[in-house]
Amino acid sequence: MGVLLLAGAAVTAVLVALLTPFSSGPSGDLPGSDGRGGSPGVVVERLSGRDHVLTISSAALGREGMVRVLLPEGWRPGSGPWPVLYLLNGCCQSEYDAWVTRGEAARLTSRYPAIVVVPEGGEVGFYSDWREGPGWESFHLTEVRRILERDYGAGDRRAVAGLSMGGFGAMSYAARHPGMFQAAASFSGVLHTRDGNGGVDWLLGRSGENSGKLWGDPGDPEWAAHNPSDLTGRLRGVRLFVSCGDGSPGPLDSPAASVDEGETSLLRQAVTFTERARADGAEVAVDFYGPGTHSWPYWQRGLERALPMLMGSIGVTA
């Protein structure tokens, strides 16, 4: 604060106005209008000039939610509008921001002038507003979106990508909210929740959850209303990228890797989704790369391959 005082009252007022929506240091110690670091309902931790962690008091979740925001070179408070890429996590991971900590998202996206957003998605949140539980869809597409627009200058050019459960989220979000996303990508995604194999029920049960609290009983219309393979008619005009392995050990697996039946099942879902999307007139780029398991090396490679299309769709080049 001593530097600000020496700069004079007028300069102080300008600087404070610019900095108020954000924390002044790693602990988020500059009060916003809610008395905490950040703007109302948001605490911001600056890991670096480009890398921010947001803790959001979320009405949709009924608790605090976490979001990692990677800012482009040249970003400044008040600048924009900036294109936005959302990266959605898979299920059952201890790190909500695994795209950053494990998937090299910061490095892969650093050349692109766009805001990259990695939001918490819950252990098995399935990117939906639960009938009895958290509202992940509202958290991401209403609360987080508005904070990004208000505090970071996010614009209306958006792309979304995700792995596994996050692949479901990317395609479901793009289909359920026409015009919100210009492109969507799935890496080993859950793209057909009604394929008869009970994969969603199995994942929820393993985490102590009941699918009835998510979309209701099997056969309830809410299942189809969220299922990417039932929503392909709404994806016409959205550029799509779908990648998946066949579950056999591939070039990026360890020598000890065995056949991954889960990935094999997801490939069948991806084929069904792609066939239906193309029949409905959607533009789909496919990377069914053969041998490969349900693991990070393939998802990271998938993002790298999809990025030129994702970013190009929102008007961004490296």
VEXZADO-248915 format. One record per residue (C-alpha): residue number from 1; y, z, x. Coordinates in nm, 2 decimals, padded with zeros to 4 digits, always signed. Example, Ala and Ser with C-alpha at 12.3 -4.5 7.8 and 13.67 -1.06 7.14 Angstrom:
BEGIN
i|y|z|x
1|-00.45|+00.78|+01.23
2|-00.11|+00.71|+01.37
# end
This chain:
BEGIN
i|y|z|x
1|+00.00|+00.00|+00.00
2|+00.23|+00.06|+00.30
3|+00.24|-00.32|+00.36
4|+00.34|-00.39|+00.00
5|+00.62|-00.14|+00.01
6|+00.76|-00.29|+00.33
7|+00.75|-00.63|+00.17
8|+01.01|-00.54|-00.09
9|+01.00|-00.46|-00.46
10|+01.00|-00.83|-00.58
11|+00.71|-00.93|-00.35
12|+00.52|-00.61|-00.45
13|+00.54|-00.70|-00.82
14|+00.41|-01.05|-00.76
15|+00.12|-00.93|-00.55
16|+00.02|-00.66|-00.79
17|+00.02|-00.91|-01.08
18|-00.21|-01.14|-00.89
19|-00.44|-00.87|-00.77
20|-00.47|-00.65|-01.08
21|-00.77|-00.84|-01.23
22|-00.97|-00.78|-00.92
23|-01.07|-00.49|-00.69
24|-00.88|-00.43|-00.37
25|-01.18|-00.35|-00.16
26|-01.55|-00.31|-00.16
27|-01.54|+00.00|-00.38
28|-01.34|-00.16|-00.66
29|-01.06|+00.10|-00.62
30|-00.76|-00.09|-00.76
31|-00.72|+00.02|-01.12
32|-00.71|-00.23|-01.40
33|-00.57|-00.16|-01.74
34|-00.89|+00.02|-01.82
35|-00.84|+00.26|-01.53
36|-01.12|+00.12|-01.32
37|-01.14|-00.17|-01.07
38|-01.12|-00.50|-01.24
39|-00.98|-00.61|-01.58
40|-01.07|-00.42|-01.90
41|-01.44|-00.35|-01.93
42|-01.51|-00.50|-01.58
43|-01.55|-00.34|-01.24
44|-01.54|-00.58|-00.95
45|-01.70|-00.53|-00.61
46|-01.59|-00.78|-00.35
47|-01.88|-00.84|-00.10
48|-01.66|-01.11|+00.06
49|-01.38|-01.33|-00.04
50|-01.62|-01.56|-00.20
51|-01.88|-01.32|-00.33
52|-01.80|-01.08|-00.62
53|-02.03|-00.85|-00.81
54|-01.92|-00.77|-01.17
55|-02.03|-00.47|-01.37
56|-01.95|-00.54|-01.73
57|-01.94|-00.29|-02.02
58|-02.13|-00.51|-02.26
59|-02.12|-00.46|-02.64
60|-02.40|-00.72|-02.67
61|-02.63|-00.53|-02.44
62|-02.53|-00.18|-02.54
63|-02.50|-00.09|-02.18
64|-02.35|-00.23|-01.85
65|-02.46|-00.57|-01.74
66|-02.44|-00.72|-01.39
67|-02.32|-01.06|-01.28
68|-02.29|-01.22|-00.93
69|-02.00|-01.47|-00.89
70|-01.97|-01.71|-00.60
71|-01.63|-01.86|-00.57
72|-01.55|-02.20|-00.42
73|-01.34|-02.26|-00.12
74|-00.97|-02.28|-00.22
75|-01.01|-02.05|-00.52
76|-00.71|-01.82|-00.58
77|-00.62|-01.59|-00.87
78|-00.46|-01.81|-01.13
79|-00.61|-02.13|-01.00
80|-00.83|-02.36|-01.21
81|-00.97|-02.48|-01.43
82|-01.29|-02.47|-01.22
83|-01.63|-02.62|-01.31
84|-01.91|-02.37|-01.35
85|-02.28|-02.36|-01.26
86|-02.49|-02.09|-01.41
87|-02.81|-02.00|-01.23
88|-03.06|-01.81|-01.44
89|-03.33|-01.58|-01.31
90|-03.70|-01.56|-01.39
91|-03.88|-01.27|-01.55
92|-04.01|-00.96|-01.39
93|-03.79|-00.96|-01.08
94|-03.64|-00.64|-00.94
95|-03.32|-00.82|-00.82
96|-03.10|-00.96|-01.10
97|-02.93|-01.18|-00.84
98|-03.24|-01.31|-00.67
99|-03.09|-01.66|-00.67
100|-02.85|-01.52|-00.41
101|-03.08|-01.28|-00.23
102|-03.39|-01.50|-00.21
103|-03.29|-01.84|-00.33
104|-03.02|-01.93|-00.08
105|-02.78|-02.01|-00.37
106|-02.47|-01.92|-00.17
107|-02.56|-02.15|+00.12
108|-02.68|-02.44|-00.10
109|-02.37|-02.44|-00.33
110|-02.11|-02.36|-00.06
111|-02.00|-02.73|-00.02
112|-01.92|-02.77|-00.39
113|-01.58|-02.68|-00.54
114|-01.73|-02.50|-00.84
115|-01.78|-02.14|-00.96
116|-02.15|-02.03|-00.94
117|-02.25|-01.75|-01.17
118|-02.58|-01.55|-01.14
119|-02.60|-01.32|-01.44
120|-02.85|-01.04|-01.51
121|-03.11|-01.16|-01.76
122|-03.33|-00.86|-01.82
123|-03.69|-00.81|-01.71
124|-03.82|-01.02|-02.00
125|-03.50|-01.09|-02.19
126|-03.58|-01.45|-02.26
127|-03.22|-01.54|-02.28
128|-03.20|-01.45|-02.65
129|-03.03|-01.21|-02.89
130|-03.33|-00.99|-02.98
131|-03.39|-00.88|-03.33
132|-03.44|-00.53|-03.21
133|-03.28|-00.50|-02.87
134|-03.03|-00.65|-02.63
135|-02.82|-00.96|-02.70
136|-02.86|-01.16|-02.38
137|-02.74|-01.49|-02.53
138|-02.42|-01.33|-02.65
139|-02.37|-01.15|-02.32
140|-02.40|-01.47|-02.12
141|-02.23|-01.73|-02.34
142|-01.96|-01.52|-02.50
143|-01.88|-01.21|-02.30
144|-01.94|-01.34|-01.95
145|-01.80|-01.68|-02.03
146|-01.47|-01.53|-02.16
147|-01.44|-01.30|-01.85
148|-01.49|-01.60|-01.62
149|-01.22|-01.80|-01.81
150|-00.98|-01.51|-01.83
151|-01.02|-01.37|-01.47
152|-01.15|-01.65|-01.26
153|-01.00|-01.97|-01.41
154|-01.34|-02.11|-01.53
155|-01.31|-02.43|-01.73
156|-01.52|-02.61|-01.99
157|-01.73|-02.82|-01.75
158|-02.06|-02.64|-01.72
159|-02.41|-02.69|-01.59
160|-02.70|-02.45|-01.61
161|-03.03|-02.42|-01.42
162|-03.30|-02.16|-01.40
163|-03.65|-02.08|-01.27
164|-03.95|-01.98|-01.49
165|-03.80|-01.78|-01.77
166|-03.46|-01.90|-01.65
167|-03.58|-02.26|-01.70
168|-03.64|-02.17|-02.06
169|-03.30|-02.02|-02.07
170|-03.13|-02.33|-01.93
171|-03.29|-02.57|-02.17
172|-03.26|-02.34|-02.47
173|-02.89|-02.26|-02.41
174|-02.81|-02.63|-02.36
175|-02.98|-02.72|-02.68
176|-02.86|-02.43|-02.89
177|-02.50|-02.48|-02.79
178|-02.42|-02.85|-02.81
179|-02.13|-02.95|-02.59
180|-02.12|-02.63|-02.38
181|-02.33|-02.77|-02.09
182|-02.32|-03.12|-01.94
183|-02.64|-03.07|-01.75
184|-02.95|-02.84|-01.74
185|-03.23|-02.80|-01.49
186|-03.56|-02.62|-01.51
187|-03.78|-02.52|-01.21
188|-04.13|-02.42|-01.32
189|-03.98|-02.33|-01.65
190|-04.13|-02.19|-01.97
191|-04.05|-02.50|-02.18
192|-04.29|-02.47|-02.47
193|-04.32|-02.12|-02.60
194|-04.54|-02.24|-02.90
195|-04.81|-02.42|-02.70
196|-05.08|-02.19|-02.83
197|-05.16|-02.01|-02.50
198|-04.97|-01.69|-02.58
199|-04.78|-01.69|-02.25
200|-04.47|-01.52|-02.39
201|-04.67|-01.25|-02.57
202|-04.86|-01.19|-02.25
203|-04.54|-01.15|-02.04
204|-04.38|-00.92|-02.30
205|-04.69|-00.71|-02.34
206|-04.72|-00.67|-01.96
207|-04.37|-00.52|-01.96
208|-04.43|-00.30|-02.26
209|-04.24|-00.51|-02.51
210|-04.33|-00.67|-02.84
211|-04.26|-01.03|-02.93
212|-04.19|-00.92|-03.29
213|-03.87|-00.75|-03.16
214|-03.77|-01.07|-02.99
215|-03.82|-01.36|-03.23
216|-04.03|-01.20|-03.50
217|-04.40|-01.25|-03.58
218|-04.57|-01.57|-03.47
219|-04.47|-01.85|-03.70
220|-04.13|-01.71|-03.77
221|-03.87|-01.99|-03.76
222|-03.69|-01.81|-03.48
223|-03.96|-01.91|-03.24
224|-03.90|-02.28|-03.29
225|-03.52|-02.22|-03.30
226|-03.53|-02.11|-02.94
227|-03.82|-02.32|-02.81
228|-03.70|-02.60|-02.57
229|-03.98|-02.83|-02.68
230|-03.87|-02.80|-03.04
231|-03.51|-02.86|-02.96
232|-03.52|-03.18|-02.75
233|-03.34|-03.38|-03.02
234|-03.03|-03.17|-02.94
235|-03.03|-03.26|-02.58
236|-02.93|-03.62|-02.61
237|-02.62|-03.66|-02.39
238|-02.71|-03.37|-02.16
239|-02.84|-03.47|-01.82
240|-03.17|-03.30|-01.76
241|-03.38|-03.22|-01.45
242|-03.74|-03.08|-01.47
243|-03.96|-02.99|-01.18
244|-04.29|-02.82|-01.16
245|-04.60|-02.80|-00.94
246|-04.96|-02.83|-01.04
247|-05.06|-02.48|-00.92
248|-05.28|-02.58|-00.63
249|-05.16|-02.46|-00.29
250|-04.90|-02.69|-00.15
251|-04.70|-02.75|+00.17
252|-04.46|-02.46|+00.12
253|-04.74|-02.20|+00.05
254|-04.91|-01.97|+00.29
255|-05.25|-02.06|+00.42
256|-05.40|-01.78|+00.21
257|-05.26|-01.91|-00.12
258|-05.50|-01.97|-00.40
259|-05.48|-02.18|-00.72
260|-05.20|-02.06|-00.95
261|-05.31|-02.11|-01.31
262|-04.98|-02.00|-01.44
263|-04.80|-02.29|-01.27
264|-05.07|-02.52|-01.40
265|-05.00|-02.41|-01.75
266|-04.63|-02.45|-01.70
267|-04.68|-02.81|-01.58
268|-04.85|-02.89|-01.91
269|-04.54|-02.74|-02.09
270|-04.31|-02.95|-01.87
271|-04.49|-03.27|-01.95
272|-04.47|-03.20|-02.32
273|-04.10|-03.12|-02.30
274|-04.03|-03.43|-02.09
275|-04.22|-03.66|-02.32
276|-04.04|-03.52|-02.63
277|-03.70|-03.53|-02.47
278|-03.74|-03.89|-02.36
279|-03.86|-03.99|-02.71
280|-03.55|-03.83|-02.85
281|-03.33|-04.03|-02.62
282|-03.25|-03.77|-02.36
283|-03.19|-03.86|-01.99
284|-03.45|-03.66|-01.78
285|-03.51|-03.67|-01.41
286|-03.86|-03.54|-01.33
287|-04.00|-03.40|-01.01
288|-04.36|-03.32|-01.07
289|-04.44|-03.28|-00.71
290|-04.81|-03.21|-00.72
291|-04.94|-02.92|-00.51
292|-04.73|-02.61|-00.53
293|-04.74|-02.26|-00.67
294|-04.51|-02.04|-00.88
295|-04.30|-01.92|-00.59
296|-03.95|-01.92|-00.43
297|-03.99|-02.20|-00.17
298|-04.04|-02.45|-00.45
299|-03.76|-02.32|-00.67
300|-03.52|-02.32|-00.38
301|-03.62|-02.68|-00.30
302|-03.58|-02.77|-00.67
303|-03.23|-02.64|-00.68
304|-03.14|-02.83|-00.37
305|-03.28|-03.15|-00.52
306|-03.11|-03.10|-00.85
307|-02.77|-03.00|-00.72
308|-02.62|-03.35|-00.68
309|-02.70|-03.42|-01.04
310|-02.59|-03.08|-01.18
311|-02.26|-03.09|-00.99
312|-02.19|-03.45|-01.05
313|-02.23|-03.39|-01.43
314|-01.94|-03.15|-01.41
315|-01.72|-03.37|-01.20
316|-01.80|-03.21|-00.86
317|-01.90|-03.37|-00.53
318|-01.98|-03.20|-00.20
# end
